[in-house]
Every structure is written in C-alpha cells, then in structure tokens.
Amino acid sequence: MDLVRQHAAPVYEALMELRKRRVVPFDVPGHKRGRGNRELLDFLGEKCVGIDVNSMKMLDNLSHPVSVIREAEELTADAFGARSAFFMVNGTTSAVQAMVLASVREGEEIILPRNVHKSVVNALVLCGGIPVYVPVKVNSQIGIATGMETAAVEKAIREHPKAKAVFVNNPTYYGIASNLKKIVELAHEAGMLALVDEAHGTHLYFGKDLPVCGMKAGADMAAVSMHKSGGSLTQSSILLAGPSVDGEYLQSIINLTQTTSASYLLISSLDLSRRNLALHGEESFQKVSRMAQYARDEINSLGGYYAYGRELVDGDSVYDFDVTKLSVYTQGIGRTGIEVYDILRDEYDIQIEFGDIGNILAYISIGDRMQDIERLVGALEDIKRVYEKDPSGLYCGAFIQPELVLSPKDAFYGKKISMPIEKAAGLISGELVMCYPPGIPILTPGEIVTEKIIEYIEYARKKGCSLMGTRDPECTLLDVMA
C-alpha cells in the first residue's frame, strides 16, 4: 500500500471545490441545495444537503468513472490489496449480487453454505443459477451454524465439477471463519471462481491477529460492507476484484442493478473512510479487539451468559474467529437472544445489532468508547438479576438445512397458491422466510417445507423475532407451488 498516495481523498476534495464555486443548480436533485425543502435543510444541515448533488463533469460518474471517482476506487484497491475496487451505493446486497451475476448464468451451479445472506438467494432468482449447498456443522452448545469444512467443500466440488464458483462467508455474522485460503485453492484447482461475502469483514484488511481477508487469501471477488465496521455511511459498500477478473465486464454487471443517481454523500463517505482506514486502521482495530475482549471477560464473569471467542476454533469448521465480534449466548439466564435484545432496547436504551433464538450480537467498531462497553455490561448484569429464570424448556435454535427440489428462479416465478404456514408441510416454498436481522433464510424458494421448519418459525414468532420475506406482511401465510 502506498501510504503517501493514501492521504488523498479525490471525491471529497472535488466536493469541497464545488462548494467553494457556489454553482447555481439547474439540475437535479430538485431541493436545490435544500432551498426547496426547508424542513429537510433544518434536519440535515446546509453542509449535508449542499453536497447532495448530481453527477457532473468535475465530480465524475459512478456508472462510468474516469476521473475523481476512478482515482478514489484505485486508492481503495491499493488500500485493500485488490486489483480493482468498485464503489457500491445500493449496499453490500448489490455487491454480493454483482459477484453472483458475473459468475453464474441460467442453469449453472454455484457451491455455497446454506447460511448465506438472502441477497445470494435473490441473485440466483435473477440469474437462474442452481445452488449446491455444502452441509454446515452446528455448535449445539450455542445453536449456531459454523463454517464450511474443507472436506465438505472438496466433496461438493468433486460431485459438481461443472460448478462455476464457490461462495464463502468471511466471517459469519457471529464471527466464525472457514479455512478461506484452502477453500480458494480448492476452487481454483477445479477451475472455479472464489467469491467472498465480507459484509462483516472490512476490518480484516487492516487489523492484526484477525482471520485472513479475501484478497490476501487469493479470492477472485469480495463484497465488503464499509458501512458496518469501516465507518462509512449506511448503504455504502465496496466490491473488490482480483487479477483474474475483467474489471470492465464487472462494471457492466454492476450497472445492471446499481442506481444511475448515485449519492455523493455515500460516495464521499467511502472515500474518506478508506483514507481513515489506510492511515489509522491498524491501531483503530487493535483498540476494537481490546474492547471486545474486555467485554467478553466481563460478561463471562457475570455467570449465565457465554460470550464466546477463539476457544471455539477447531481448525476446520471453525478455522478462525473474529475477536472483534461480541457474540453472546443468553439462554443460560433463561432468556432467548431476542428477549434480551428487546429488553436492552426498551428498558436500557441500548440498541444492539440483533438477537436470535439463542444469541445476541453487539457490534463493536471504531466509533465505540469504553464507557459504552461498561454500560452494556452493566445492563446485562442487571437483566440477569431482574429477568433470569429457569432455562429448561428453551429451544436452542439449531440450524435447519431444508431440501432444495426446485431452482430458486423457477420457484419464485412459478405458479403459486397462498396458505397458512402451519398447513404447508410437504409443499415447496415459493418465497423467502427469514428472521431479520441477520437475514439468513429459514426457507428459500424451491425448498420443501417440513413440520420441523414450521415449528421453528412459530417458535421464533412467539419469542419476538422479526419475521419477513413473504408477501404477507404478518408472515402467517406462505406462497407455495401450486
């Protein structure tokens, strides 16, 4: 990485120059620097709405970057160790979908774990690709899916030699990392692309003593959520590509779904965040790791909770662990993760990332302070004292891997009927069902509904998980194949 060049922030600098010039706008957006919407101006401030501008020559164009955006993307590629980088303003969802759409066509297979984000399944609906799911192990103590075992990946490759790509989560929402370097090697030996979802892995590129990042492992493409742990604005992300990828072709794939009215608020936040991470990322993420470890130690000393870490590493399905993740198993105090999540928000004004059947995740990043950690630990201690009950009878929430019998595209676009979920056992789902967050589908289009799945969905509903994905806003009805 060229640290001298990394001091530049081309898009930000161009916006500052635009502000100095006081250009009279006869283009969009129609609020005209906030003058047409006083309430918006008062809410966001003149500095913000003043740079909510349209693409113009001095600011470049995200769909076809040739000047300041292109330079900013080149600096990002340099900072992340990639051949090329692309700014994404439709979230990491669009980056994940671009990876899949650039790799898989109608009827072609892609090897992946079942615990992928819904964006992967939606990409397969769009392109007609066929998922080949690698079985994932479950840690029965805490009820979460772990990573992909290399032997299982090797078996899938051997049984599906015409698959176009292998897709890997790095890390999972809970901090679990597979043996990414070995999986990439297996994919490349078979002539397949290696695609990496690093929605929760921006810091892997800059921190020390963390799981290997996608580009260092030799992956062909990686989708990175800069807005999660990297400090940019919500909805901003980057797509990284290695030397084997045709950058011009990938740009054309991105342009299929990404907006032509890209927000310069998002673009400039990527530019500034990249500069900050390139110059200060290592020390920042060392601080994050220290805070997360302190929180783990304090929470585990309370009893009942289990804030897990590197002790889960087994060298295979849990090849490594992201120590910046504060994942906590809560059922030891007799409460599900979603119950603790709700109590923290409603009673203590603490908003954590998510709660599921067994766990909570508190996202610790470069913006956190030690006093925030202390407040969280104190709240968890108080919750244990006030809300603890007998944990017997709680369902651990073991990961369910349904059977896929129809391609996601055929199921999604096929003829369907709607019926109560509790009556759908034995039928083929025509839509997604999931708890969000984390957005990992319980059911995807093309999978068989079972009694076990129905029980899990109803248990999640009863415990307060946010179910979504169905046409029915209440998620009580499910579209199944007619």
N, C-alpha and C positions, 0 to 999 in steps of 0.2 A: 504494500500500500504506500502510495506517495503522500506522505503527511503534509508536505508543502502545498501540494495541489488541494488537499482536503480542507484547507482553510477557506476555500471559495464556496459561495452559495449562489450560483448563477441566476436561478429563478427569483430568489429573494432579492438579489441585487437589482435585477431588472424591474421588479415591482416597486422598489424604493425609488428608482429613477423615474418610473411612470408617475409616482405620487408627486415628485418634485415638479414635473412638467405641467401638472394641472390641465390635462387634456379634457376638452369638452366632449362628453359622450353622446353620440348619435347612433349608438349600437346597443345591443342587449348586454346585461340584464336591464329590465325596464325600470328598476327602482332608481337608476341613475345616481349611483354612489350614496344611496339612502334618501335622497331628497324626495322621492316619490312615495316613501313609506316611513313616516316619522316614527311610528311605533317600533319598527324594525331597527331604525337608526338608534333610538334611545336604548333598545335592548342590547344590541351587539356593539354599538360604538362606531364612531366615524372611521377609526383605523381599520376595523374589520370590514365593514361594508364598502369602504373606499377601495379595497383591493379585490372585491368580488367582481371581477371584470371578465370580459370575453377575450377569446384568443385574438391577438393582433400581432403584427409583424415583430415588434420588439419583444413580445412575450412568447413567441413560438406557438406551436400547436401540438397537443399531446398525441393526436392521431397520426401525425407525420412530423416528428420533431427534427429540426435541422439546425437549431441554434442553442438558446439557453436551456431548454428542456433536454435536448440531446446531451449537452455538456453535463448537466446535472445527473442524467442517467449514467453517463460514462464514469463520473465520480462515484456514483453508487456501486457500479460494477467493480470498480477498483477497491472500494472500501470493503465489499463483501466477498472479494476473491472470485468474481464471476467474469465470464467473457462479455456478457451484456446484461443490462438490467432495464426493466420497464416499469414506469410509474403506473399504478393502478388506482383509480378513484371510485371504482364500484366495489371496494372491499376485497378481501382475500378470496371471497367466493368467486369473483371474476378471474382472479389469478389461477385458482385451482381449476376452474372450468376451461381456461385457456390452455393449461397443460394437457388436460384430457382431450380437448377438441383438436389439439395439434398432434396428438399421438394415435388416436383411435378413431376408426371410421365404422360405418354400419356393418354389424355382424362380426367385428373384430374383438378379440378378448383383451382384457386387462386384469392383471393379478393384483389383489389388494386385500387388506384386512377388512373384516365386516364392520369394525368400529370406526369407519370413516365419517367425516362430516357430510351432511346432506348435500352439500354443493357437488360432491363427487357423483352421487347418485343422480342428481339433476343434470349433470353434464352427460351422463350416459343416456338419459332420456333424450337429450338433444341430438347426440351423435349416433345413437343406436348401438353403442358398444355393449359388450357382454361382460359382466363382472365374474371373475373367478375368485371366490373368497378363500383366503388362507385361514384355516381354523386358528383362533386365538385362545390362549390359556386364560383362565380366570383365577385371580388370587381370592380364594374362598374366604380368607380371614376378613378382607375388606370389601369384597364383592365388586372388584373392577377387572375389566379386561386388561391384559398386559400387552406386550409387544408381539411381533411375529418371530417365531423360531426360524433360524436359518434352514434347518432340515425341512420344515414345512414349506418354506418358500422354494427350496430346491425341488421338492416333490411336485409342487404346483407347476413349476417351470418344465419339469420333465414330462408331466401329464398334459401340458398345454404348450407345446413348443412353438406354436404359431402366435401366441400372445404378443402384443405389441409393446407392452410396458409393465413394469412393476411399480406399484404405488405404495409409499411408506409414510406413516405419521411420525414426525420427529420434532419434539416428543409428543406424546398424547396429552390431552387436557390435564391429566393427573401427574405428568412429569415422567412417564415411562418411555424409555428409548430402546429401540431394537438395535441389533448389530448392523447399523446402516452401511458401513463400509463394505462388509461382507455381502450384504444383500445387493448393493450396487454392483459389486464384482460378479455375482451370480447372474444378474440381469444382463450385464454387458457380455459375459461369456456366451449367453444364449442369443445375443443379437437384439436384446430388448432395451428400451429406454428405462431409466430410473427416474421416477417423479417423486418429489418430496413435499409433503404438506408441513410447512414450518410456520403455521399460523401462530403457534406458541413458542417460536424458536428464534426470534430476532437476536436475542442476547447470546445465542450460541456462537455467533460470528465474532463476538467481541470479548466475552467473558473468559475467565480461566477456570480450569477444572470442571468443565461442563461437557455434556455429550457432544460428539463431533457434529459439525454443521454439514448441510447438504453439499455445498460446493467443495468443501475440503474432502468430503467422502467420495467425490467424483460424480455426483448426481448430474443428470442432464438438465433438469429444471427443478426449481424450488420456489414455492409460494410463501412469502414472508409477510406476516402482519406487523408492519412497522407501528401501527397504532396501538398494539397490545403492549408489548414490552419495550418498544423503541421510542415512544414519546411523541409520535406524530398525531394528527387529528383523526378522530374516528372515521372509518371508511377508507382511509388511505393505506396503501399496501404496495409491495413491490414483487415483481416476478423476475427471478434470476435464471440465467441460462448459461450452460457450459459451452465448451468449444465445439461439441458435436451438433449444436442446434443452429439452424438457419435463422438468424435474427430477423431478417426481412419477412420471412414466412410467418414467424411467430407474431410479429407486429400485425400482420394482416389477419391472423386469427383473433388477436386481442380486439381489433377493430370491429369484429363481427358483433360483439356484445357490449363493448365499453362505450360510454356516452361520448358524443361529439361536442358536448358542452361541459368540458372538464372544469372543475372548480379550482381556481388558483389558490384558494385558501388551503385546499388539500395538497396541491402540488408543492406549494412553498413549504408546507409543514414537512413534507418528505425531504425536501432539500435541506432544510435547517436541521432536522433530526438526524439525517445522515451525517452532516458535519459534526454535530454534537457527539454522536457515537464514534465516529472515526477518531476524533481528538480526545474524547474522555470516556469512551465506552468501557474500557477495561477496568478502570478504577470505579466507575459507577456500578458495574455489575458485581464487582467484588463486594461492594457495600450491600447490594441487594442480597447476595448469597449469605453474608454475615447476619443480616436482619432476619432472613428466613430461618437460618439455623437457630438463632436465638429464640425465635417464636416457637420452633419445633420443640426445643428443650423445655421452654416454659410451659407449653401446652401439655406435653407429656408428663410433666411433674404434677399436673393437676389430678391425674388419675381419670379413668373412664374414657377419655379421648385417646386417639392414636394418630399423632402427626408423623407420617411415615417419610422415610428418606432412603439413603443408599443401602440400608440393611436389606432392602427388597432385591437388590441386584443378585442375579443368579448366573450371569454370564451368557444367558441365551434369550429367553422370552422377556427378561428384564436385564438387558445388556448393560444399561447405564441408567442413571436417574438424574433429572434436572433439579438440583438442590435449591434453585430459586423458587420452586413451586411449593406453596404451603397447602398441601392436601391433608385433610383431617378426617379420620373415620370417627363418626359420632355415636354410633349405636351402643357403644359401651356405657353411655349415660341414659340409655333407653329412649333415645330420640333419633329419628331419621335426619339425614343431612338437610332435607328441605325444611323440616321443622325448625332446626337450628338457624338455617338461613332466614326464615321468616321472623323468628324471634329477634335475631340480631338487627334486622331492618326495622321492625315495628316497635321494639322495646328499647333498643340501644342506639338507634340512628347510625348503624354500621351496615354499609352495603358491600357484601362480598360478591365474588364472581358467580358462583352457583352453588346449589345444594341438590343432591340427588337422593336416592333411597338410603345410601349408607354414608355419604361423604359430603364435605363442603370443600370449596377451594377459595382461599383468599389470595388474590393476585397481588403479589408484591413486585414493585417496579422502581424505576429510577426516581419516581415522584413521591415515594413514601418516606416517612420520618419515623424515628424510633418511638416517639410519643404515640404515633398511630398504632404501632405494634403493641405497645403497652395497653392501649385502650382496648384493642381486640382481645388480648389475653385476659384482661380483667373482665371483659364481658362474658367470655367463655367460662371463666371461673364462676361468675355469678349465675349464669344459665345452669351450670351443673348443680349449684346449690339450690336453686329455686325450682328447676324443672326436671331434675333427674328422677327416673322411675325404673321399674323392673324392665330390663331389656328382653326378657324372654318373650317369644312370640313374634319378634320383629323379623321381617324377611330381609335377607342380606342383599338382595338385588343382583344375583348372579347374572352375568351377561348371557343373553339368549341369541343364538345364531340360527335364524329361520332358514328353511329350504327354499331356494330360488328355482322356480319352474318355468318362468317366462321372462323375457328380456324386459328391463325397466321401461324401454320405449314402447314396446308392444302392449304392456300392461297399462301404461299411463294413457296411451291414445286409444286403447281398445274399448269395446262396448262394455259398459259397467252398469250396475244397479247399486242403490244405496240401501244399507240395512244397519240395524243396531250392531255395534261391535260385538256384543255378547252373543250374537247369533251367527257370527261369521266364521266359526271354526270349520276348518276343512276347505274353505274357499280361498281364492287367490286375491290378494290385496291389489287394488288399482291405484293406491296413493300412499303417501308417507304418513307415518305416525311417529312422533318423537316427543321427548321432553326437551324443552329449550330454556336456557342452555342445559347441556352442552351441544345439542343439535345432532347427536348421533342417533340415527333412525332405529326405532324399535321394529318397525316394519317398513319395507320399501316396496314400490310397485313390482309385482311379479313374484312375491313371496307368499307362501301358504300360511294362513292364519291358524294358530293352534290354541287349544284351551290354556296352555301354559302362558302363551303370549297375552291372551285376553286377561288372565289373572294378573299378570304383571302390569298391564295398562290400567286396570281398575285399582290395583294397589297404589300405583303412582298417583292416580287421580285422587284417591282417598287421602293420601298423605300431603297433597297440595302441590304436586309437580305441575308445571305449566305444559300441558299437552297441546300440540299443534301439528299442522301439516295436512289435515283433512279439509275438505270443502266445508264441512260442518264446523262452525266456529267453536262449538262446545266439545268437539271430538268424541261425541257419543255415537255418531253414525260413521260408517266406513263404506267407501266405494269399493266394490268387489267385482271381479269379472263375471259378466252375465253368462 
